[in-house]
Amino acid sequence: MRKLVLIINILFVAGIASAQDLPLKLRTAFNRLQQDSQCRYASVSLTVMDAKTGDVVFAANPDMGLATASTLKTVTSATAFYLLGKDFQYQTQVGYSGSIAADGTLNGDIIIKGSGDPTLGSWRWENTKERVVLAAIVSSIQKAGIKKIAGRIIGDESVFGTQSIPEGWIWQDVGNYYGTGTSGLVWRENQFDIKLKTGSVGSLIGIGNTVPAMPYYQFKSELLNAPAGTGDKAYAFLPLGNQIFYLRGTYAADQSKKSISAALPDPAFDAAFRLADTLRRLGFITGGPASAASLVATGQLMPAMRTTLTSIASPQLSKIIYWLNQKSINLYAEQLLKTLAWKAGQPVSTMNGVKVLQDFWKARGIDPDALNIVDGSGLSPGDRVTTKTLAQVLKTVKPEAWFPDYYESLPTYNGMKMKSGTINNGLSYAGYQTKNGREYCFAIIVNNYGGSTSAMRQKLFRTLDELK
């Protein structure tokens, strides 16, 4: 017994010594990082907190507002858990205006009324896949006895307003899959693929097909074949006042995918277009062309849905947030941010979502000036958040019943559970780590570093290794 007590005492003392030694080790590691040549002109910040007590274990420049990139998603997803609840589900309504005649003719329009669901048509779940959703809608039309549609197929995206791109996003991003805009009616995560016809270095890259086919858009390539090792630097630029996509930049010869993913400018229209096409192929007679609420002619009212045919539920919020953080899906974060405004009864916009988020954390002691953001995903280079704020959010959510779902949503990098963020010359990580039985939450950000991202990443990992 005495031997057991002695061993326990030794381990206890060793644990205290290790805990006391950690700030010194972190200081040494942080100084090494800050003095590195890649950080000569950089701004660097690190905050480490005890995840249980909130005590600051180490802080360097904790109140410096920096561009977070995608680590901002830890805040957006936590706020959504609090305000929407882990079991929250979006409901997309499908119905019709007008009435059904005795011969099965619908004298009215079929309407897909979006609720902001970011998963409709997504490939990530079986019941959200495009073919499954379209089959469910067609089945509901058949069950209603509709055989002919005299009117249009309309995608109604109006619930989220008309501004799809958050203020502060850059033009180079918004034509690409990761920079797609929000919509009240998201479809297939608002993206599609463009297949490339590569050739000799320096020559123009040709455009093959698109997946799915996009017959209502044209594509012009100014994209050049580049030497092996230079990577994918191809960008799609949205049509501006026309139907033409431009591809610009370079694409390395050793890239195996031979395709890029572009943003879908009008997902509500595309959802209506796919349903109309499916109905025609199945023998239904349809009247007017597919449309979106935003395309209803000026001076005409959007027809009201008189009868609901079916309601399509999204996966639960906890499952949406899993993919949001695991794959850093900007669209999911922005849709949730607008949903926060909707839930609060505010006019739905990105900025109102930001206000709801800031007010929520202000009530929990976080100064809005330390959470100075213009979006929910971190894609804007204008976002400014402190590492202290990120660590405070991570500490605050720890006791919540839904914390296991939140924790599980975070990816694993360098053997640590944490969300990453990458933006132009900016790199960040925020997450959790246990050392000698003590749980820590942390955030580290570097802005305006020089040299390669891969080298900078390894140096951040080396600093965070002191928490292992």
C-alpha positions, -999 to +999 in steps of 0.1 A: +000+000+000+028+024+009+045+016-024+012+024-043+008+057-024+044+066-032+039+059-069+007+080-070+025+108-053+054+106-077+031+107-107+011+136-091+043+156-086+055+148-121+022+160-135+025+193-116+060+197-128+050+190-164+021+215-162+044+241-148+070+234-175+045+236-204+043+275-205+081+277-207+082+251-235+055+269-254+073+302-250+105+287-264+086+271-293+067+303-301+099+324-300+115+300-324+085+303-347+084+341-345+121+344-352+119+321-382+128+337-416+094+329-429+078+351-402+101+381-407+072+402-418+044+381-403+019+386-375+018+355-353-005+347-324-010+317-301-034+311-272-036+279-251-063+275-224-072+248-199-103+234-216-120+228-183-112+259-162-105+285-190-072+294-173-047+308-199-017+284-200+001+304-226-006+335-247+014+354-272-003+383-290-037+369-279-056+401-287-042+406-322-070+405-348-059+383-377-074+366-408-087+333-395-094+316-428-115+284-422-108+282-384-137+307-383-160+277-390-154+265-354-173+296-342-200+294-369-207+257-362-207+262-324-232+290-327-254+269-349-254+241-324-265+266-297-292+285-316-306+258-339-300+226-319-282+194-330-314+178-344-325+208-365-335+199-400-343+221-430-376+214-449-378+219-486-415+222-497-426+210-531-461+219-543-482+236-569-502+267-576-535+266-594-556+234-596-557+200-612-583+194-639-603+161-643-579+149-671-548+153-648-538+187-662-522+211-637-534+245-645-506+261-626-469+258-617-449+232-598-428+250-572-398+239-553-397+262-523-362+263-507-356+267-470-319+272-471-310+235-469-273+233-481-276+195-487-304+192-513-289+172-542-256+166-523-237+133-529-227+131-493-258+112-481-279+086-499-312+104-493-299+138-505-285+126-538-299+143-569-316+111-583-332+103-550-346+139-545-359+140-581-375+106-578-393+117-546-406+148-562-418+129-593-435+103-571-454+130-553-465+145-586-477+111-598-496+104-565-514+137-569-528+125-603-509+151-623-502+140-659-497+173-676-483+206-664-496+237-682-474+261-663-437+262-653-413+244-630-401+271-606-373+270-581-381+294-553-349+307-536-365+338-521-362+328-484-325+339-484-328+371-503-310+382-534-274+388-523-257+355-526-220+366-523-209+379-489-193+413-489-156+410-487-151+379-510-127+384-539-137+380-575-111+353-582-128+330-557-165+333-564-165+314-597-150+283-581-167+256-561-153+268-528-165+303-534-200+295-545-227+319-533-256+311-509-291+304-520-325+298-505-326+268-528-292+251-529-288+224-555-259+198-556-238+221-533-241+248-560-212+233-581-204+213-613-173+200-629-156+211-661-135+185-679-102+197-694-083+187-726-047+192-717-017+193-740+018+205-744+033+231-719+024+266-729-005+257-751-041+265-745-062+240-726-094+228-743-127+223-727-144+189-729-178+182-713-193+193-681-207+171-653-236+174-653-243+188-688-248+226-687-266+233-720-275+268-710-239+280-704-210+286-728-174+281-718-142+298-731-107+288-721-078+311-716-063+284-694-027+274-702-009+240-698+019+245-672+050+225-663+048+196-640+050+205-603+033+239-606-001+226-594-037+235-602-039+273-605-070+273-627-099+296-619-134+298-633-149+333-636-187+337-633-207+350-662-213+387-658-244+399-676-242+369-700-240+331-701-202+327-707-178+312-682-141+320-687-114+297-674-081+315-667-048+306-651-026+275-654-029+238-649+001+216-645+008+187-668+011+161-640-023+169-625-043+136-627-079+149-623-080+168-655-110+188-643-120+217-621-151+224-601-170+256-608-197+275-589-232+272-601-245+307-605-282+300-602-289+267-584-326+274-581-329+275-618-308+244-622-329+225-598-361+234-617-343+227-650-333+191-638-369+184-626-384+196-658-360+175-678-367+144-657-405+149-661-402+152-699-381+121-701-407+102-681-435+113-705-450+142-686-461+171-708-448+204-694-458+239-705-435+269-699-397+267-694-380+261-661-375+292-640-364+306-607-382+331-584-355+357-593-363+352-630-400+358-627-406+387-650-406+422-636-442+433-627-453+397-622-459+382-588-443+349-578-472+324-578-482+312-543-480+275-535-516+265-531-510+228-523-480+210-508-471+177-525-441+167-504-416+180-479-379+170-481-360+170-449-323+176-447-299+155-425-298+167-389-276+197-381-250+175-363-245+156-395-243+188-416-217+202-393-197+170-394-191+176-432-188+214-428-157+210-406-143+178-420-142+191-455-143+228-447-173+235-469-177+272-472-212+270-486-225+251-455-210+277-432-226+306-451-260+289-453-259+283-415-250+319-409-280+331-429-301+305-411-292+321-378-307+354-390-338+335-401-341+318-367-338+351-349-366+366-370-343+390-387-343+398-425-322+371-439-288+383-450-251+375-443-246+406-423-277+400-401-264+365-395-230+380-384-249+403-360-268+374-345-236+355-340-217+384-325-245+393-302-247+356-290-210+356-281-211+392-267-236+379-241-209+353-232-181+378-227-166+381-261-161+416-275-175+419-311-143+438-320-124+406-312-148+387-335-148+412-364-161+392-393-180+396-426-189+360-433-192+326-416-167+305-435-135+327-432-131+329-470-130+367-467-095+381-463-111+409-443-122+388-413-103+396-381-105+374-350-081+369-321-067+335-311-080+343-276-116+345-290-112+312-308-099+295-277-127+310-256-153+296-280-137+261-279-136+262-241-172+274-238-187+245-258-169+218-239-196+211-213-225+211-238-244+179-244-238+182-281-200+186-276-192+150-288-207+158-322-188+191-324-156+174-314-161+146-339-166+171-367-130+185-363-105+169-386-072+153-373-040+170-384-005+162-369-022+137-346-043+165-331-081+172-333-082+206-349-097+228-377-073+242-402-075+274-421-056+285-452-058+318-471-034+340-490-002+339-469-023+330-439-024+297-419-043+288-388-053+259-365-078+257-337-087+227-316-081+204-286-053+183-272-048+163-240-014+162-223-007+143-191-044+140-184-051+177-188-072+189-217-063+221-236-080+242-262-058+263-285-057+286-315-026+296-335-026+320-365+001+334-387-006+361-413+017+374-441+043+347-439+069+342-467+078+311-485+059+279-490+027+269-471+039+234-466+070+246-448+050+270-427+026+243-418+053+220-404+067+249-383+032+255-368+030+217-361+064+218-344+051+246-321+019+227-313+038+195-306+046+209-271+010+201-263+014+164-270 
